[in-house]
Amino acid sequence: AATNERERVEFLVYATEKHQELSKEYIPRLLGNDDSLTELDLQSKYVTDVSAASLAEALKHNTELTSLNLADNFVEYKGLAAIAEMLLTNTTLRQLNLARNDLHQQGCLELLDALQNNHTLDLIELEGNSKVDERVLNDIYCGVKLNTQPKVLKETLLRMQAPVQKHQMEEALKVIDLSYNVTMQ
């Protein structure tokens, strides 16, 4: 038990140091809309809920970052909830990788709700998050896939969702091919 507690303390100290580094290096650049920062790869950088929430706050009005990789970290409910809230206002982020974190069902449901109002995210990675029901993950993938469709189609399908489950929208998208209609894209 003493070894586990020591490991936990060491992890928290290290994660705190990583958060301070992230705060010094990237947060000011994100807040300042640094046009040289369009992709941010923080895979395996000990990003916790605190760091994810700081990043999300900085990204709310960022107009430069298009890709954020938070794979293989320690993002849980609070971090994902902050990311979901950020997606309500951010209109630039197109790719988000949250694979192999410790995401929770409730956070993923908040992410799913945010995707109804986000029209720019078109790629998301969530594999390796075993605490989340597969159906919810599929609905999130479907929500992101809708962002690759013309806005009018997405809005129509979302209005239809009351009698139709979101995961069924994916089936509808397989049938609908609007690639020939250039005016709607």
GISUL-V137644 format. One record per backbone hydrogen bond with DSSP energy under -1.0 kcal/mol. CO is the residue of the C=O (numbers start at 1). NH is the residue of the N-H. E is the energy in kcal/mol with one decimal. If there is no record, write none. Layout:
BEGIN
<<CO;NH;E> <CO;NH;E>>
END
This chain:
BEGIN
<<1;5;-2.2> <2;6;-2.3> <3;7;-2.6> <4;8;-2.3> <5;9;-2.4> <6;10;-2.7> <7;11;-2.5> <8;12;-2.6> <9;13;-2.5> <10;14;-2.5> <11;15;-3.2> <12;16;-2.2> <13;17;-2.2> <14;18;-2.5> <15;19;-2.3> <16;20;-2.2> <17;21;-2.2> <18;22;-2.7> <19;23;-2.7> <20;24;-2.0> <21;25;-2.8> <22;26;-2.7> <22;27;-1.4> <26;30;-2.6> <27;31;-2.8> <28;32;-1.9> <29;34;-2.7> <30;33;-1.3> <34;37;-1.8> <38;66;-3.3> <38;67;-1.6> <40;69;-2.8> <42;45;-1.4> <47;74;-2.8> <48;52;-2.8> <49;53;-2.7> <50;54;-2.0> <51;55;-2.7> <52;56;-2.6> <53;57;-2.3> <54;58;-2.1> <55;59;-1.7> <66;94;-2.4> <66;95;-2.3> <67;40;-2.6> <68;97;-2.5> <69;42;-2.6> <71;44;-2.0> <75;102;-2.2> <76;80;-2.1> <77;81;-2.9> <78;82;-1.9> <79;83;-2.0> <80;84;-2.8> <81;85;-2.2> <82;86;-2.2> <83;87;-1.9> <85;88;-1.1> <86;89;-1.6> <86;90;-2.6> <94;122;-2.2> <94;123;-1.4> <95;68;-2.3> <96;125;-2.1> <97;70;-3.0> <99;72;-2.5> <104;108;-2.0> <105;109;-2.1> <106;110;-2.0> <107;111;-2.1> <108;112;-2.5> <109;113;-2.1> <110;114;-2.3> <111;115;-1.8> <113;116;-1.1> <114;117;-1.6> <123;96;-2.1> <125;98;-3.0> <127;100;-2.6> <129;132;-1.4> <133;137;-1.9> <134;138;-2.5> <135;139;-2.1> <136;140;-2.1> <137;141;-2.6> <138;142;-2.4> <139;143;-2.5> <140;144;-2.3> <141;145;-2.4> <142;146;-2.1> <145;148;-1.7> <146;149;-1.6> <150;154;-2.1> <151;155;-2.6> <152;156;-1.9> <153;157;-2.8> <154;158;-2.5> <155;159;-2.0> <156;160;-1.5> <165;168;-1.5> <166;169;-1.3> <168;172;-1.6> <169;173;-2.6> <170;174;-1.6> <171;175;-1.0> <172;176;-1.9> <178;181;-1.6> <180;182;-1.1>>
END
